[in-house]
């Protein structure tokens, strides 16, 4: 007899979709089960507070999914499968899209994001929105990742805090780990999918910039922003990516040619895995994590992989030290464009939001140093911005990831935790975060797999093979058990 609770809390989205397609479960039953679980465990003094709102249309969408299945129409493996989406993504279910900002807390989007349209076309059921770090963690340089003015504090179901720099898709990661949905959508500019995935012991995938449309997302840094899935397996991440990727005339970055080679691999035999050490893996915080990472490399080697160690980035030292105006310049410019066009909650510019916050200091307990710096930054047409962006790409991509792959004849690169996030973010490359157990203090441990721009499928296939050998999730605290 099927253990429904185990399936819906820890099972894969693919397995949940198969149970719905086979008639063992209905989408309505699964959707209602998740809504009930969110109601029990999200709110209150001990609640996770990872879900900001639930969709009023969720059960209606589930009923439609069941009706289509009964009529013989199967949209694919996500048909009837419920998911949550980060609160910087536009939906037309009547819910707000705040990007975590109190100033935008009641903004109702006038249209839906392309990725939401594609998930609806795939038959997935939208459960609601997840909380995120305010403005994707670009408000104050001391603000912890768990906080937003609109949503409050998100709690990690593993009983740990989301501290500074642990990525803005914390609500989506928390919801997946807690069994509030089959999968969730986050977004990453530099570490906002991979970091919460690692620290919550779930899988996260940030696609190549331009593989998935950003139309209908509140931006941070358009040259680096990329939405992607948080899930419980790499296979799920691959399945979701295939549903949401593709060209979109509303986001011209998606019109580039991403025809990378994608040979599926069944095991690690002969796979060349490059290990960037200098200023990447060498930046690990603890000796225990260094030991854990080296042990994982030995395990991968015994499974047939060829470990290229060291496989350093030629520009690693310079990249580690570089500071640029790209984040500040693009955030100011792109947010101003969106605010001027849509005027959400009466905000027409970033300065309006700063002034609104100044009048309500309780909304910004950590201040707004990054917002204030952004409005004073050089514009995207300035010589400084153009120099800094070219320099970022040269260091992270051409003299970074691509050079390391070529010099080491490596198929992919592998790093512990999220120590490569600065590089992968600036380079705009695909990244998969894989959970790999925990240290003796209970801190979740994981690795990131990454490669060349456009090689998303190859990176995902490699990550699947790696996951089979070293993948190990840490499950939530016992109080979440049904």
C-alpha positions as CSV (number, residue, x, y, z in Angstrom):
1,X,0.0,0.0,0.0
2,X,1.3,3.4,-1.0
3,X,2.5,5.7,1.9
4,X,1.0,8.9,0.7
5,X,2.6,11.1,3.4
6,X,6.1,9.8,2.6
7,X,5.5,10.3,-1.1
8,X,4.3,13.9,-0.8
9,X,6.8,15.0,1.8
10,X,10.0,13.4,0.5
11,X,9.1,11.8,-2.8
12,X,10.1,13.2,-6.2
13,X,7.9,15.3,-8.4
14,X,8.1,12.7,-11.0
15,X,6.8,10.0,-8.7
16,X,4.0,12.2,-7.6
17,X,3.1,12.9,-11.2
18,X,3.1,9.2,-11.9
19,X,0.8,8.5,-9.0
20,X,-1.6,11.1,-10.3
21,X,-1.4,9.9,-13.9
22,X,-2.0,6.3,-12.9
23,X,-5.1,7.2,-10.9
24,X,-3.6,6.2,-7.5
25,X,-4.0,9.8,-6.4
26,X,-5.9,12.7,-7.8
27,X,-4.5,16.2,-8.3
28,X,-7.3,17.5,-6.1
29,X,-6.3,15.1,-3.3
30,X,-2.6,16.0,-3.6
31,X,-3.3,19.8,-3.8
32,X,-5.6,19.7,-0.8
33,X,-3.0,17.7,1.2
34,X,-0.4,20.3,0.5
35,X,-2.7,23.2,1.4
36,X,-3.6,21.5,4.7
37,X,0.0,20.9,5.5
38,X,0.9,24.5,4.7
39,X,-1.9,25.6,7.0
40,X,-0.6,23.4,9.9
41,X,3.1,24.1,9.7
42,X,3.6,27.5,8.0
43,X,2.1,30.0,10.4
44,X,2.3,30.7,14.1
45,X,5.2,31.0,16.6
46,X,6.8,27.8,15.4
47,X,5.8,28.0,11.8
48,X,8.3,28.1,8.9
49,X,6.8,31.2,7.3
50,X,8.2,30.1,4.0
51,X,4.8,30.5,2.1
52,X,3.6,34.1,1.8
53,X,0.3,33.3,0.2
54,X,-1.8,30.5,-1.3
55,X,-3.5,30.7,-4.6
56,X,-7.3,31.0,-4.5
57,X,-7.3,29.0,-7.8
58,X,-5.2,26.0,-6.7
59,X,-8.1,23.6,-6.2
60,X,-9.8,24.8,-9.4
61,X,-6.6,24.2,-11.4
62,X,-6.3,20.7,-9.8
63,X,-9.9,19.9,-10.7
64,X,-9.1,20.9,-14.3
65,X,-6.0,18.7,-14.3
66,X,-8.0,15.7,-13.1
67,X,-10.7,16.3,-15.7
68,X,-8.2,16.4,-18.5
69,X,-6.6,13.1,-17.3
70,X,-10.1,11.5,-17.1
71,X,-10.6,12.6,-20.7
72,X,-7.4,11.1,-21.8
73,X,-5.3,14.3,-22.2
74,X,-1.9,14.0,-20.6
75,X,0.2,17.1,-20.7
76,X,3.3,15.5,-19.5
77,X,5.1,14.3,-16.3
78,X,4.1,17.5,-14.3
79,X,0.4,17.1,-15.1
80,X,-1.5,17.8,-11.8
81,X,1.7,18.3,-9.8
82,X,1.5,21.2,-7.3
83,X,4.3,23.7,-6.9
84,X,5.1,27.0,-5.3
85,X,6.8,30.0,-6.8
86,X,9.1,32.8,-5.4
87,X,7.3,36.1,-4.6
88,X,9.2,38.0,-7.3
89,X,7.3,36.2,-10.0
90,X,4.1,37.6,-11.6
91,X,1.0,35.4,-11.4
92,X,-2.6,36.2,-12.3
93,X,-4.3,34.3,-9.4
94,X,-4.9,37.5,-7.5
95,X,-1.9,37.1,-5.3
96,X,0.7,39.8,-4.6
97,X,4.2,40.1,-6.1
98,X,6.3,42.0,-3.6
99,X,9.9,40.9,-4.1
100,X,9.9,40.8,-0.3
101,X,9.6,44.6,-0.1
102,X,7.1,46.1,2.4
103,X,6.7,49.1,-0.1
104,X,5.4,46.6,-2.7
105,X,3.6,44.3,-0.3
106,X,0.1,44.7,-2.0
107,X,1.2,44.9,-5.6
108,X,-1.1,42.7,-7.8
109,X,0.7,42.0,-11.2
110,X,-1.2,42.9,-14.4
111,X,0.1,39.8,-16.3
112,X,1.8,36.5,-15.6
113,X,5.4,35.5,-16.1
114,X,6.3,33.3,-19.1
115,X,7.6,30.5,-16.9
116,X,4.2,30.4,-15.1
117,X,2.4,30.1,-18.4
118,X,4.7,27.3,-19.4
119,X,4.1,25.4,-16.2
120,X,0.4,25.8,-16.6
121,X,0.7,24.5,-20.1
122,X,2.6,21.5,-18.6
123,X,-0.4,20.9,-16.3
124,X,1.3,21.9,-13.1
125,X,-0.9,23.3,-10.3
126,X,0.2,26.6,-8.7
127,X,-0.2,26.4,-4.9
128,X,1.0,30.0,-4.1
129,X,4.0,32.2,-3.4
130,X,7.1,31.7,-1.2
131,X,8.8,34.4,0.8
132,X,12.2,35.6,-0.3
133,X,15.0,37.8,1.0
134,X,13.9,41.4,0.2
135,X,14.8,42.5,-3.3
136,X,16.8,39.3,-3.8
137,X,19.2,40.3,-0.9
138,X,20.1,43.7,-2.2
139,X,18.8,46.0,0.5
140,X,21.3,46.1,3.3
141,X,24.8,44.5,3.6
142,X,24.0,43.1,7.1
143,X,20.5,41.8,6.5
144,X,20.2,38.0,7.0
145,X,18.8,36.0,4.1
146,X,15.9,34.9,6.2
147,X,14.4,38.4,6.3
148,X,12.1,40.5,4.2
149,X,9.9,43.5,5.1
150,X,6.9,42.1,3.4
151,X,7.2,38.5,4.5
152,X,9.1,38.5,7.8
153,X,11.5,35.7,8.8
154,X,11.7,32.4,6.9
155,X,12.7,29.4,9.0
156,X,14.8,26.5,7.8
157,X,13.0,23.2,8.4
158,X,16.4,21.7,9.4
159,X,16.4,23.9,12.5
160,X,19.1,26.3,11.4
161,X,19.0,30.0,10.5
162,X,19.4,31.4,7.0
163,X,22.3,33.7,7.7
164,X,23.8,36.5,5.7
165,X,24.6,35.5,2.1
166,X,22.7,32.2,2.1
167,X,20.6,33.2,-1.0
168,X,17.3,34.8,-1.5
169,X,15.2,31.8,-2.6
170,X,15.1,30.7,1.0
171,X,11.3,30.3,1.0
172,X,11.3,28.1,-2.0
173,X,14.0,25.8,-0.6
174,X,12.3,25.7,2.8
175,X,9.0,24.7,1.3
176,X,10.5,21.9,-0.8
177,X,12.4,20.5,2.2
178,X,9.3,20.8,4.5
179,X,7.1,18.9,2.0
180,X,4.8,21.9,1.3
181,X,4.9,21.2,-2.5
182,X,6.4,18.8,-5.0
183,X,8.8,21.4,-6.3
184,X,9.3,25.2,-6.2
185,X,10.6,27.9,-8.5
186,X,13.4,30.3,-7.3
187,X,15.7,32.7,-9.1
188,X,19.4,33.3,-8.9
189,X,21.7,36.2,-9.7
190,X,24.8,35.0,-7.9
191,X,23.9,32.4,-5.2
192,X,20.2,32.7,-4.6
193,X,19.2,29.1,-5.7
194,X,22.4,27.2,-5.0
195,X,23.0,28.6,-1.5
196,X,19.5,27.9,0.0
197,X,19.5,24.5,-1.7
198,X,22.8,23.6,0.0
199,X,21.8,25.0,3.4
200,X,18.4,23.2,3.2
201,X,19.6,19.9,1.8
202,X,17.6,20.0,-1.5
203,X,18.6,20.1,-5.1
204,X,18.7,23.5,-6.9
205,X,19.4,24.3,-10.5
206,X,20.3,27.8,-11.9
207,X,20.1,27.6,-15.7
208,X,22.3,29.5,-18.1
209,X,21.2,33.1,-18.2
210,X,18.7,33.3,-21.1
211,X,17.6,29.7,-21.1
212,X,14.5,30.5,-19.1
213,X,12.5,33.7,-19.7
214,X,12.6,36.5,-17.0
215,X,9.5,38.1,-18.4
216,X,7.2,38.8,-15.5
217,X,10.0,38.7,-12.8
218,X,11.1,41.7,-10.6
219,X,14.7,42.0,-11.7
220,X,18.0,42.4,-9.8
221,X,20.8,42.1,-12.3
222,X,19.4,41.2,-15.8
223,X,22.8,40.2,-17.2
224,X,23.0,37.5,-14.4
225,X,19.3,36.8,-13.4
226,X,18.0,33.3,-14.1
227,X,14.9,31.5,-12.7
228,X,15.1,27.8,-11.9
229,X,13.8,24.9,-9.9
230,X,14.3,23.7,-6.3
231,X,13.4,20.1,-6.0
232,X,14.3,16.8,-4.2
233,X,16.2,15.2,-7.1
234,X,18.3,16.2,-10.0
235,X,15.9,14.3,-12.3
236,X,13.1,16.6,-11.1
237,X,15.2,19.7,-11.8
238,X,15.9,18.4,-15.3
239,X,12.2,17.7,-15.9
240,X,11.1,21.1,-14.6
241,X,13.8,22.9,-16.6
242,X,12.6,21.2,-19.8
243,X,9.1,22.5,-19.1
244,X,10.1,26.2,-18.5
245,X,13.0,26.7,-20.9
246,X,12.8,28.1,-24.4
247,X,12.7,31.3,-26.5
248,X,10.4,34.1,-25.5
249,X,10.1,37.3,-27.5
250,X,9.5,39.2,-24.3
251,X,13.0,38.4,-23.1
252,X,15.5,38.7,-25.9
253,X,18.3,36.9,-24.0
254,X,16.3,33.7,-24.6
255,X,16.7,34.2,-28.4
256,X,20.4,33.3,-28.3
257,X,21.6,29.9,-29.7
258,X,22.0,27.5,-26.8
259,X,22.6,24.3,-28.8
260,X,25.1,22.7,-26.5
261,X,26.1,19.0,-26.7
262,X,24.0,17.0,-24.3
263,X,25.0,13.3,-24.3
264,X,23.2,11.6,-21.4
265,X,25.4,9.6,-19.2
266,X,24.4,6.6,-17.1
267,X,27.4,6.5,-14.8
268,X,30.6,8.3,-13.9
269,X,33.0,6.0,-15.9
270,X,35.5,8.2,-17.7
271,X,33.8,11.5,-16.8
272,X,36.5,14.2,-16.3
273,X,35.6,16.2,-13.2
274,X,37.6,19.4,-12.8
275,X,38.2,20.7,-9.2
276,X,39.1,24.4,-9.1
277,X,41.1,24.8,-5.8
278,X,42.8,28.2,-5.8
279,X,40.5,30.8,-4.4
280,X,37.5,28.4,-4.9
281,X,37.7,25.1,-3.0
282,X,40.5,26.6,-0.9
283,X,38.0,29.1,0.4
284,X,36.1,26.5,2.4
285,X,35.5,27.8,6.0
286,X,36.3,24.7,8.0
287,X,38.8,21.9,8.0
288,X,36.0,19.4,8.4
289,X,34.4,20.6,5.2
290,X,37.7,20.3,3.4
291,X,38.0,16.7,4.6
292,X,34.4,15.9,3.6
293,X,34.9,17.3,0.1
294,X,38.1,15.3,-0.4
295,X,36.4,12.2,0.8
296,X,33.6,12.8,-1.8
297,X,36.2,13.2,-4.5
298,X,37.7,9.9,-3.6
299,X,34.3,8.3,-3.7
300,X,33.6,9.7,-7.2
301,X,37.0,8.4,-8.3
302,X,36.3,4.9,-7.1
303,X,33.0,5.1,-9.1
304,X,34.9,5.7,-12.3
305,X,35.3,9.4,-12.6
306,X,38.6,11.0,-13.5
307,X,39.3,13.7,-11.0
308,X,41.3,16.6,-12.5
309,X,42.7,18.1,-9.3
310,X,43.8,20.9,-9.5
311,X,41.8,22.4,-12.3
312,X,42.2,26.1,-11.4
313,X,40.7,29.2,-13.0
314,X,43.6,31.2,-14.4
315,X,42.0,34.5,-13.2
316,X,40.9,33.0,-9.8
317,X,43.0,35.4,-7.6
318,X,41.9,38.5,-9.6
319,X,38.3,37.4,-9.6
320,X,38.4,36.9,-5.9
321,X,39.5,40.5,-5.3
322,X,37.4,42.2,-8.0
323,X,34.7,44.7,-7.0
324,X,32.5,46.1,-9.7
325,X,29.5,48.4,-10.1
326,X,27.5,45.9,-12.2
327,X,25.0,44.8,-9.4
328,X,24.3,48.4,-8.3
329,X,24.0,49.8,-11.8
330,X,21.8,47.1,-13.3
331,X,19.5,46.9,-10.3
332,X,18.9,50.6,-10.3
333,X,18.3,50.8,-14.0
334,X,16.1,47.7,-14.4
335,X,14.0,48.3,-11.3
336,X,13.4,51.9,-12.3
337,X,12.2,50.7,-15.7
338,X,9.7,48.3,-14.2
339,X,8.5,50.8,-11.5
340,X,8.0,53.6,-14.0
341,X,6.0,51.3,-16.3
342,X,3.8,49.5,-13.7
343,X,3.8,52.0,-10.8
344,X,3.2,49.3,-8.2
345,X,1.7,50.6,-5.0
346,X,2.4,54.1,-6.3
347,X,6.2,53.5,-6.5
348,X,7.7,55.0,-9.7
349,X,11.4,54.8,-8.9
350,X,13.9,53.3,-6.5
351,X,14.1,56.7,-4.8
352,X,10.4,56.4,-4.1
353,X,11.0,53.1,-2.3
354,X,13.9,54.5,-0.3
355,X,11.8,57.5,0.8
356,X,8.9,55.2,1.7
357,X,11.2,53.1,3.8
358,X,12.7,56.2,5.5
359,X,9.2,57.2,6.6
360,X,8.7,53.7,8.0
361,X,12.0,52.6,9.6
362,X,10.3,49.5,11.1
363,X,10.1,48.1,7.6
364,X,13.9,48.1,7.3
365,X,15.4,47.1,10.6
366,X,18.7,46.4,9.0
367,X,18.8,49.7,7.1
368,X,19.0,50.1,3.3
369,X,22.6,50.7,2.6
370,X,22.6,48.8,-0.7
371,X,19.6,50.5,-2.0
372,X,21.1,53.9,-1.2
373,X,24.3,52.9,-2.9
374,X,22.4,51.7,-6.0
375,X,20.7,55.1,-6.6
376,X,24.1,56.8,-6.6
377,X,25.8,54.3,-8.9
378,X,27.0,55.0,-12.5
379,X,24.4,54.2,-15.2
380,X,24.5,51.2,-17.5
381,X,25.8,53.5,-20.3
382,X,28.7,54.8,-18.3
383,X,32.3,54.0,-19.1
384,X,32.7,52.5,-15.6
385,X,29.8,50.1,-15.9
386,X,30.8,49.0,-19.4
387,X,34.4,48.4,-18.2
388,X,33.3,46.5,-15.1
389,X,30.8,44.2,-17.0
390,X,33.5,43.3,-19.6
391,X,36.0,42.7,-16.8
392,X,33.6,40.5,-14.8
393,X,32.9,38.3,-17.9
394,X,36.6,38.1,-18.9
395,X,37.7,37.0,-15.4
396,X,34.8,34.6,-14.6
397,X,34.2,33.1,-18.0
398,X,36.9,33.4,-20.6
399,X,39.8,33.4,-18.1
400,X,37.8,31.5,-15.6
401,X,35.4,28.6,-16.2
402,X,36.0,28.1,-20.0
403,X,39.8,28.3,-19.5
404,X,39.7,25.8,-16.6
405,X,37.5,23.4,-18.6
406,X,39.8,23.6,-21.6
407,X,43.1,23.4,-19.8
408,X,42.0,20.4,-17.7
409,X,40.1,18.8,-20.6
410,X,37.3,18.6,-18.1
411,X,33.6,17.7,-18.8
412,X,32.3,19.7,-15.8
413,X,33.6,21.5,-12.7
414,X,32.8,20.6,-9.2
415,X,33.1,22.7,-6.0
416,X,32.1,22.3,-2.4
417,X,29.2,24.2,-0.9
418,X,28.7,27.5,-2.8
419,X,32.3,28.8,-2.9
420,X,32.1,29.2,-6.7
421,X,29.0,31.3,-6.7
422,X,30.7,34.6,-7.4
423,X,32.3,33.1,-10.5
424,X,29.3,31.2,-11.8
425,X,27.0,34.2,-11.2
426,X,29.2,36.7,-13.2
427,X,29.8,34.1,-15.9
428,X,26.0,33.3,-16.3
429,X,26.7,29.5,-16.5
430,X,24.4,26.6,-15.4
431,X,24.8,25.3,-11.8
432,X,23.4,22.3,-10.0
433,X,23.5,22.1,-6.2
434,X,23.4,18.6,-4.8
435,X,23.0,17.8,-1.1
436,X,25.6,15.5,0.3
437,X,24.9,14.9,4.0
438,X,25.9,17.0,6.9
439,X,29.0,17.7,9.1
440,X,29.3,16.7,12.8
441,X,27.5,19.9,13.9
442,X,24.6,19.1,11.7
443,X,25.4,21.7,9.1
444,X,24.1,20.5,5.7
445,X,26.9,19.9,3.2
446,X,26.7,19.9,-0.6
447,X,28.5,20.4,-3.9
448,X,27.8,22.4,-7.0
449,X,28.3,21.1,-10.5
450,X,28.8,23.7,-13.3
451,X,30.0,24.0,-16.9
452,X,30.0,26.2,-20.0
453,X,27.1,28.5,-20.9
454,X,24.4,26.6,-22.8
455,X,25.6,23.2,-21.6
456,X,22.6,23.0,-19.2
457,X,21.6,19.4,-20.2
458,X,25.2,18.2,-20.1
459,X,25.6,19.7,-16.6
460,X,22.3,18.2,-15.4
461,X,23.1,14.7,-16.8
462,X,26.5,14.9,-15.1
463,X,24.9,16.0,-11.8
464,X,22.5,13.0,-12.0
465,X,25.4,10.6,-12.2
466,X,27.2,12.4,-9.4
467,X,24.0,12.4,-7.3
468,X,23.6,8.6,-7.6
469,X,27.0,8.2,-6.0
470,X,27.2,10.9,-3.3
471,X,23.7,12.4,-3.0
472,X,22.4,12.4,0.5
473,X,19.6,14.6,1.8
474,X,19.2,15.7,5.4
475,X,15.5,15.4,6.3
476,X,13.6,18.0,8.4
477,X,13.1,18.0,12.1
478,X,10.7,15.4,13.6
479,X,8.0,17.9,14.3
480,X,7.2,18.2,10.6
481,X,6.5,14.5,10.4
482,X,2.8,13.6,9.8
